[in-house]
Amino acid sequence: MKKFLIVGLGNIGEKYENTRHNVGFRIVDHFAKMEALNFETQKLGQIATYRLKGRTLIFLKPNTFMNLSGKAVLYWLTKEKIPIENLLVITDDLNLPFGSIRLKTKGSDGGHNGLNDIQNKLQTTTYNRFRFGISDAFSKGKQVDYVLGEWTSEEVEQLPERLDTSVALIKSFVLAGVQHTMNAFNGK
């Protein structure tokens, strides 16, 4: 049976729950809600498992805080013997307009500390990452406040549809593969 590790990046704790930086957690939580999955605390994170047409999806929300996510990702890839091509890391991206989606198979961390730590621990920049646009609508010197800030009311209104699209992307990644999924979803 093919296994996949689907990692939503975020920071643990109530104060971060509705922040832009936690969109990775938000997407995997939305998937879990749609499919009636429950996360349980295990080593280095919260884990939920889902079976989809002969494949096993292991969802991970690291409890190591965003900037130290690599330790949890490496642990679960190794423990579950999941090949790196079956890894999907979900994160926020300031360089994309709000709600836009970009799936990539490799690249730099783009200044994202969570991705930087994952790349350092995995010793590669070649792994699948699903970037969810949060836009860059902040003034100079306010990036941290913006990223750790809560969604605007307009964004909250549009979020459910974007979360549904994100769940569809995850299912496509697992069933149809990364190339097909990039063609079908990038820029949407």
Backbone bond lengths (Angstrom), bond angles and torsions (degrees), N, CA, C in turn:
res aa  C-N    CA-C-N  psi(-1)  N-CA   C-N-CA  omega(-1)  CA-C   N-CA-C  phi
1 M - - - 1.463 - - 1.529 109.56 -
2 K 1.325 116.56 129.65 1.463 121.43 179.20 1.517 110.61 -71.55
3 K 1.332 115.68 134.71 1.465 120.60 178.09 1.521 110.19 -114.21
4 F 1.332 114.33 146.68 1.460 122.15 178.18 1.519 108.87 -131.51
5 L 1.331 116.22 141.98 1.457 121.05 173.51 1.527 107.29 -109.04
6 I 1.321 115.57 116.79 1.458 122.72 -179.48 1.529 106.74 -109.23
7 V 1.329 116.46 111.49 1.461 121.69 -173.08 1.525 110.21 -109.14
8 G 1.316 116.28 119.57 1.455 121.03 172.44 1.517 108.11 -96.26
9 L 1.331 117.21 123.48 1.463 119.80 179.95 1.525 110.44 -89.23
10 G 1.327 114.82 143.95 1.454 121.03 178.87 1.517 109.42 -178.45
11 N 1.305 114.95 -179.71 1.464 121.46 175.61 1.520 108.43 -111.40
12 I 1.328 115.96 139.84 1.459 120.00 -179.70 1.525 110.11 -77.86
13 G 1.316 114.69 154.10 1.458 120.38 176.61 1.521 112.44 110.44
14 E 1.316 113.85 146.84 1.465 121.67 -176.90 1.521 113.15 -58.44
15 K 1.322 117.07 -36.36 1.467 119.68 -175.25 1.532 112.48 -66.38
16 Y 1.340 117.84 -19.37 1.463 121.38 179.65 1.532 113.07 -100.78
17 E 1.321 116.92 -8.94 1.458 122.35 -169.29 1.531 114.74 -49.14
18 N 1.318 118.39 -47.38 1.464 121.35 -175.38 1.520 113.41 -104.34
19 T 1.329 116.69 26.46 1.458 119.82 -179.59 1.526 110.97 -90.19
20 R 1.314 115.06 158.56 1.470 120.97 178.81 1.535 110.88 -60.54
21 H 1.320 116.86 -38.26 1.461 122.20 -176.86 1.530 111.35 -63.16
22 N 1.322 117.49 -20.53 1.460 121.70 -177.25 1.518 113.73 -95.53
23 V 1.320 117.78 18.05 1.458 119.46 -176.94 1.538 111.64 -62.69
24 G 1.330 117.99 -28.46 1.466 119.99 176.07 1.518 111.31 -60.93
25 F 1.345 116.47 -46.64 1.471 120.78 175.04 1.526 109.67 -60.07
26 R 1.324 115.49 -43.82 1.469 121.16 -175.25 1.533 111.02 -60.54
27 I 1.334 116.45 -41.12 1.469 120.64 -179.25 1.528 110.94 -67.09
28 V 1.331 118.55 -46.75 1.471 118.91 179.95 1.529 110.95 -69.05
29 D 1.331 117.47 -31.75 1.473 120.06 174.54 1.531 110.50 -64.76
30 H 1.327 116.59 -38.60 1.469 120.82 179.37 1.532 109.90 -65.40
31 F 1.331 116.70 -42.63 1.465 120.81 176.43 1.529 109.01 -58.94
32 A 1.316 116.13 -48.11 1.472 121.14 -178.83 1.529 111.13 -59.82
33 K 1.326 116.67 -41.46 1.461 120.76 179.68 1.529 110.70 -64.41
34 M 1.333 116.82 -44.00 1.468 121.31 -179.23 1.530 112.11 -63.44
35 E 1.321 116.37 -32.72 1.469 120.83 -175.62 1.536 112.70 -107.17
36 A 1.326 116.88 10.30 1.470 122.69 178.44 1.535 112.40 56.04
37 L 1.326 116.03 46.35 1.464 121.71 177.16 1.516 109.35 -97.42
38 N 1.315 115.84 152.29 1.462 120.80 175.82 1.518 109.59 -119.18
39 F 1.323 115.43 135.19 1.458 120.66 174.36 1.516 108.72 -85.86
40 E 1.340 115.75 141.06 1.454 119.80 172.86 1.521 109.10 -126.54
41 T 1.321 115.08 147.99 1.455 120.36 -179.80 1.518 109.26 -73.47
42 Q 1.321 115.32 124.73 1.458 122.00 174.78 1.518 107.07 -133.71
43 K 1.303 117.36 -168.30 1.458 120.29 -176.46 1.534 110.89 -61.40
44 L 1.315 116.05 124.67 1.465 125.26 174.96 1.523 115.39 65.73
45 G 1.341 117.76 12.93 1.460 116.92 176.88 1.514 114.97 170.16
46 Q 1.316 113.61 -174.97 1.459 122.86 174.76 1.530 106.59 -99.51
47 I 1.336 116.62 134.17 1.465 122.16 -174.95 1.532 109.75 -125.45
48 A 1.328 115.56 138.94 1.469 122.79 170.16 1.527 106.66 -136.70
49 T 1.327 116.40 144.22 1.466 121.09 -178.62 1.521 109.49 -120.44
50 Y 1.329 114.92 142.02 1.459 121.36 -177.86 1.518 108.67 -141.22
51 R 1.310 116.68 137.98 1.462 121.50 176.69 1.527 109.02 -105.42
52 L 1.341 114.72 133.49 1.457 120.62 -177.87 1.520 108.55 -140.04
53 K 1.323 116.33 107.39 1.474 122.67 175.66 1.529 112.82 46.18
54 G 1.316 116.25 55.50 1.456 121.35 176.03 1.528 115.11 80.86
55 R 1.319 116.49 7.97 1.464 120.58 178.53 1.524 109.02 -118.94
56 T 1.321 115.86 150.64 1.458 121.16 177.13 1.526 108.69 -111.83
57 L 1.317 115.43 124.03 1.461 121.60 176.65 1.520 107.63 -105.13
58 I 1.316 116.13 124.01 1.460 121.34 175.51 1.519 106.54 -108.33
59 F 1.323 115.76 114.35 1.454 121.63 179.35 1.522 108.64 -91.63
60 L 1.326 115.51 135.30 1.456 121.28 -178.93 1.521 109.78 -128.60
61 K 1.325 115.13 128.87 1.462 122.07 167.73 1.527 105.48 -115.87
62 P 1.351 117.28 99.89 1.468 119.31 -176.92 1.530 111.51 -58.87
63 N 1.329 116.46 141.92 1.470 119.81 177.23 1.533 110.54 -104.63
64 T 1.330 115.27 23.68 1.458 122.06 -176.73 1.528 112.42 -96.97
65 F 1.309 117.97 5.44 1.462 124.73 -170.04 1.531 108.90 71.64
66 M 1.307 113.99 150.66 1.467 122.91 -173.18 1.522 113.29 -48.03
67 N 1.325 117.58 -49.84 1.456 121.12 -170.71 1.523 114.30 -71.93
68 L 1.337 116.93 -6.04 1.468 121.39 179.42 1.532 111.21 -123.50
69 S 1.313 117.22 27.71 1.472 122.71 -174.86 1.522 113.82 -65.99
70 G 1.325 117.60 -25.56 1.461 120.98 -174.76 1.516 114.62 -58.92
71 K 1.318 116.54 -36.04 1.470 120.58 -178.94 1.532 110.85 -60.81
72 A 1.325 116.53 -45.17 1.469 121.16 -179.74 1.532 110.87 -67.61
73 V 1.329 116.75 -42.28 1.471 120.81 -179.78 1.528 109.98 -61.55
74 L 1.317 117.23 -48.81 1.467 120.99 -179.82 1.528 111.16 -62.10
75 Y 1.332 116.76 -42.64 1.462 120.31 -179.75 1.533 111.03 -59.03
76 W 1.337 117.75 -49.12 1.470 120.91 -175.49 1.528 112.58 -73.36
77 L 1.325 118.32 -33.50 1.473 120.09 173.82 1.524 109.45 -60.80
78 T 1.333 116.13 -45.56 1.460 122.10 -177.48 1.528 110.62 -69.08
79 K 1.332 116.41 -49.26 1.464 120.74 -176.97 1.528 111.74 -58.98
80 E 1.327 116.53 -42.63 1.468 121.01 -176.43 1.531 113.17 -92.27
81 K 1.353 116.23 1.57 1.479 121.99 179.89 1.534 110.95 53.26
82 I 1.329 114.69 50.16 1.465 120.64 -179.24 1.529 108.60 -98.36
83 P 1.338 117.20 126.41 1.460 118.85 178.63 1.532 110.70 -67.46
84 I 1.308 116.60 148.31 1.466 121.11 -174.55 1.531 111.92 -59.73
85 E 1.322 117.68 -28.15 1.473 118.96 178.88 1.536 112.11 -69.57
86 N 1.335 117.04 -11.96 1.470 121.24 176.89 1.527 112.06 -101.69
87 L 1.319 115.65 16.29 1.464 121.99 175.96 1.525 108.63 -95.91
88 L 1.329 116.52 135.78 1.463 122.12 173.15 1.524 107.90 -132.44
89 V 1.336 115.97 117.52 1.463 121.69 179.81 1.524 108.33 -104.56
90 I 1.332 116.04 125.47 1.469 121.91 -176.93 1.519 109.31 -106.05
91 T 1.330 115.77 125.74 1.451 120.09 -175.10 1.527 111.90 -146.44
92 D 1.315 114.97 165.62 1.462 121.81 174.85 1.524 109.29 -80.99
93 D 1.340 116.33 155.85 1.456 120.64 177.65 1.522 110.20 -142.54
94 L 1.317 115.95 118.28 1.467 122.89 178.68 1.525 112.69 -69.59
95 N 1.328 116.96 -23.37 1.460 120.84 -174.65 1.522 113.73 -84.98
96 L 1.325 116.74 0.34 1.463 120.76 178.90 1.526 109.33 -115.28
97 P 1.336 117.57 144.66 1.466 120.15 176.12 1.529 110.49 -59.72
98 F 1.322 116.32 153.77 1.459 120.45 -178.27 1.530 111.51 -50.15
99 G 1.322 115.57 131.03 1.455 122.68 173.67 1.504 115.81 79.57
100 S 1.337 118.44 -7.00 1.462 118.54 178.80 1.525 108.78 -77.87
101 I 1.314 114.35 156.23 1.458 121.73 -171.00 1.521 109.78 -123.41
102 R 1.320 115.94 137.77 1.461 120.00 173.39 1.518 108.68 -141.19
103 L 1.319 115.33 121.96 1.461 122.25 175.67 1.523 107.02 -103.99
104 K 1.332 116.49 129.15 1.459 121.81 -179.92 1.525 109.18 -132.48
105 T 1.329 115.45 153.76 1.468 120.38 179.74 1.520 112.81 -98.69
106 K 1.330 116.32 -12.01 1.469 119.78 179.52 1.519 108.24 -165.29
107 G 1.316 115.50 173.32 1.454 119.35 176.35 1.514 111.55 142.85
108 S 1.321 114.37 -177.42 1.464 119.96 -179.71 1.526 109.39 -78.60
109 D 1.320 115.14 173.69 1.464 119.39 177.38 1.524 111.33 -78.84
110 G 1.332 117.30 -9.70 1.462 121.17 178.27 1.518 113.23 60.51
111 G 1.334 116.92 25.98 1.458 120.44 -178.88 1.520 113.91 81.34
112 H 1.331 116.73 6.66 1.473 121.72 -179.07 1.530 108.39 -89.15
113 N 1.328 116.66 116.91 1.466 120.65 -175.22 1.521 113.58 -64.66
114 G 1.324 117.86 -32.24 1.458 120.73 177.62 1.525 110.82 -65.27
115 L 1.339 116.60 -46.20 1.463 120.41 178.10 1.525 110.77 -66.11
116 N 1.320 117.37 -37.35 1.453 121.91 178.07 1.524 110.43 -58.86
117 D 1.326 117.32 -44.70 1.461 120.56 -179.53 1.529 110.73 -67.55
118 I 1.323 117.50 -39.46 1.471 120.81 178.17 1.530 109.49 -61.63
119 Q 1.336 116.66 -45.99 1.463 120.31 -179.89 1.520 111.59 -62.72
120 N 1.329 117.28 -38.64 1.469 120.28 177.67 1.518 111.58 -64.99
121 K 1.333 117.25 -42.86 1.473 120.52 -178.04 1.531 111.46 -72.81
122 L 1.346 117.94 -37.68 1.467 121.00 -178.79 1.530 111.77 -83.21
123 Q 1.347 116.34 -13.45 1.467 121.84 -178.85 1.532 112.56 60.03
124 T 1.343 116.02 35.18 1.461 120.37 177.68 1.530 109.72 -158.83
125 T 1.324 114.55 155.28 1.466 119.83 172.47 1.528 109.98 -107.34
126 T 1.338 115.55 6.64 1.465 121.14 -179.11 1.527 109.56 -102.39
127 Y 1.309 114.70 91.91 1.457 122.48 173.32 1.527 105.84 -158.04
128 N 1.318 116.79 157.57 1.464 121.25 -175.16 1.516 110.75 -77.59
129 R 1.330 114.48 131.66 1.459 118.88 175.58 1.515 109.28 -132.90
130 F 1.306 114.52 136.43 1.461 124.66 -179.34 1.522 105.37 -108.70
131 R 1.328 114.82 108.15 1.459 120.73 -177.94 1.525 109.15 -98.92
132 F 1.327 115.65 127.74 1.461 123.18 179.68 1.526 107.57 -108.15
133 G 1.316 116.74 119.49 1.457 121.04 -176.12 1.518 113.91 -67.08
134 I 1.342 114.74 130.75 1.472 120.06 174.73 1.528 110.39 -116.56
135 S 1.336 117.29 1.97 1.468 127.13 -179.71 1.526 111.78 67.35
136 D 1.298 114.76 175.84 1.471 120.18 -179.00 1.523 110.25 -124.51
137 A 1.331 115.11 44.25 1.474 121.57 -176.03 1.528 112.04 -82.35
138 F 1.325 115.80 58.81 1.462 119.76 178.74 1.521 108.62 -136.76
139 S 1.319 116.09 155.77 1.460 119.92 179.50 1.523 110.22 -85.87
140 K 1.315 115.25 161.79 1.464 122.44 -176.41 1.536 111.19 -50.35
141 G 1.328 115.06 131.60 1.453 120.38 178.08 1.525 114.50 84.10
142 K 1.330 116.59 1.25 1.479 120.60 -176.06 1.524 113.01 -111.31
143 Q 1.331 117.65 15.43 1.465 121.00 -175.87 1.530 112.44 -58.43
144 V 1.322 117.24 -47.65 1.472 120.33 -177.55 1.532 110.35 -62.26
145 D 1.325 116.40 -44.81 1.474 119.92 178.15 1.518 111.00 -60.14
146 Y 1.334 116.46 -40.00 1.465 121.17 -178.80 1.529 111.23 -66.79
147 V 1.321 115.62 -50.84 1.467 121.03 -177.59 1.532 110.91 -62.22
148 L 1.325 116.08 -40.26 1.467 120.14 -179.84 1.533 111.94 -90.16
149 G 1.335 115.93 7.56 1.460 120.88 177.12 1.524 110.75 -86.58
150 E 1.321 114.84 164.73 1.468 120.12 179.99 1.523 110.21 -85.14
151 W 1.325 115.36 159.79 1.462 122.54 179.68 1.537 110.34 -62.09
152 T 1.330 116.41 148.98 1.460 120.33 173.87 1.526 108.25 -74.30
153 S 1.330 117.79 165.05 1.474 120.06 179.89 1.529 110.71 -63.20
154 E 1.321 117.29 -34.74 1.465 120.95 177.52 1.532 110.82 -65.09
155 E 1.340 116.63 -42.58 1.465 120.76 178.07 1.525 110.72 -65.36
156 V 1.326 116.94 -41.02 1.470 121.33 179.16 1.529 110.37 -58.80
157 E 1.319 115.67 -38.51 1.466 121.50 179.20 1.529 111.45 -64.47
158 Q 1.332 116.82 -38.52 1.467 121.81 -176.47 1.525 113.50 -87.54
159 L 1.314 116.72 -15.67 1.461 121.36 -174.05 1.538 114.36 -60.40
160 P 1.339 121.09 -44.57 1.468 119.52 -176.88 1.532 113.95 -54.70
161 E 1.320 117.12 -43.35 1.468 120.64 179.63 1.524 110.29 -65.70
162 R 1.329 116.92 -39.72 1.467 121.09 179.70 1.539 110.79 -68.62
163 L 1.331 116.62 -34.14 1.469 120.29 177.29 1.528 110.23 -68.67
164 D 1.336 117.39 -39.45 1.473 120.92 176.37 1.533 110.13 -60.57
165 T 1.331 116.65 -44.11 1.468 121.18 177.88 1.523 110.33 -61.88
166 S 1.317 116.92 -38.00 1.471 121.43 179.20 1.520 111.44 -64.52
167 V 1.322 117.28 -39.82 1.470 121.11 177.05 1.528 109.64 -64.40
168 A 1.318 116.75 -41.95 1.470 120.85 177.90 1.531 110.42 -61.57
169 L 1.323 117.29 -38.93 1.467 121.33 178.05 1.527 110.31 -62.25
170 I 1.320 117.57 -45.02 1.476 120.89 180.00 1.525 110.09 -60.02
171 K 1.315 117.06 -46.28 1.472 120.53 -179.95 1.525 110.77 -62.91
172 S 1.324 117.32 -40.89 1.463 121.44 177.97 1.528 110.86 -63.53
173 F 1.319 116.81 -43.01 1.466 121.63 178.73 1.527 110.48 -56.19
174 V 1.325 116.18 -44.24 1.460 121.86 -177.34 1.530 111.56 -73.27
175 L 1.318 117.80 -40.69 1.466 121.77 -174.14 1.526 114.16 -89.94
176 A 1.337 117.09 -39.68 1.468 120.39 -172.75 1.524 113.60 -106.51
177 G 1.327 117.36 -13.24 1.459 120.78 179.28 1.515 112.85 96.14
178 V 1.329 114.72 164.68 1.456 121.06 -172.19 1.532 112.24 -69.43
179 Q 1.331 118.84 -41.32 1.473 120.00 -177.51 1.518 111.74 -63.37
180 H 1.322 116.47 -48.98 1.470 120.40 178.50 1.529 110.28 -59.36
181 T 1.328 116.30 -42.15 1.466 121.04 -177.64 1.524 110.74 -66.32
182 M 1.316 118.08 -40.14 1.466 120.68 177.16 1.530 109.64 -60.91
183 N 1.330 116.91 -45.09 1.467 120.61 -179.80 1.526 111.22 -63.15
184 A 1.317 116.61 -38.52 1.461 120.93 -175.25 1.528 113.42 -79.12
185 F 1.341 118.13 -31.37 1.468 119.83 -169.50 1.538 115.93 -115.57
186 N 1.320 118.94 -26.14 1.466 118.68 -175.30 1.529 111.56 -59.41
187 G 1.311 114.32 131.73 1.466 119.99 179.72 1.502 114.64 87.78
188 K 1.320 117.47 -3.50 1.475 120.11 -179.28 1.499 111.15 -87.31
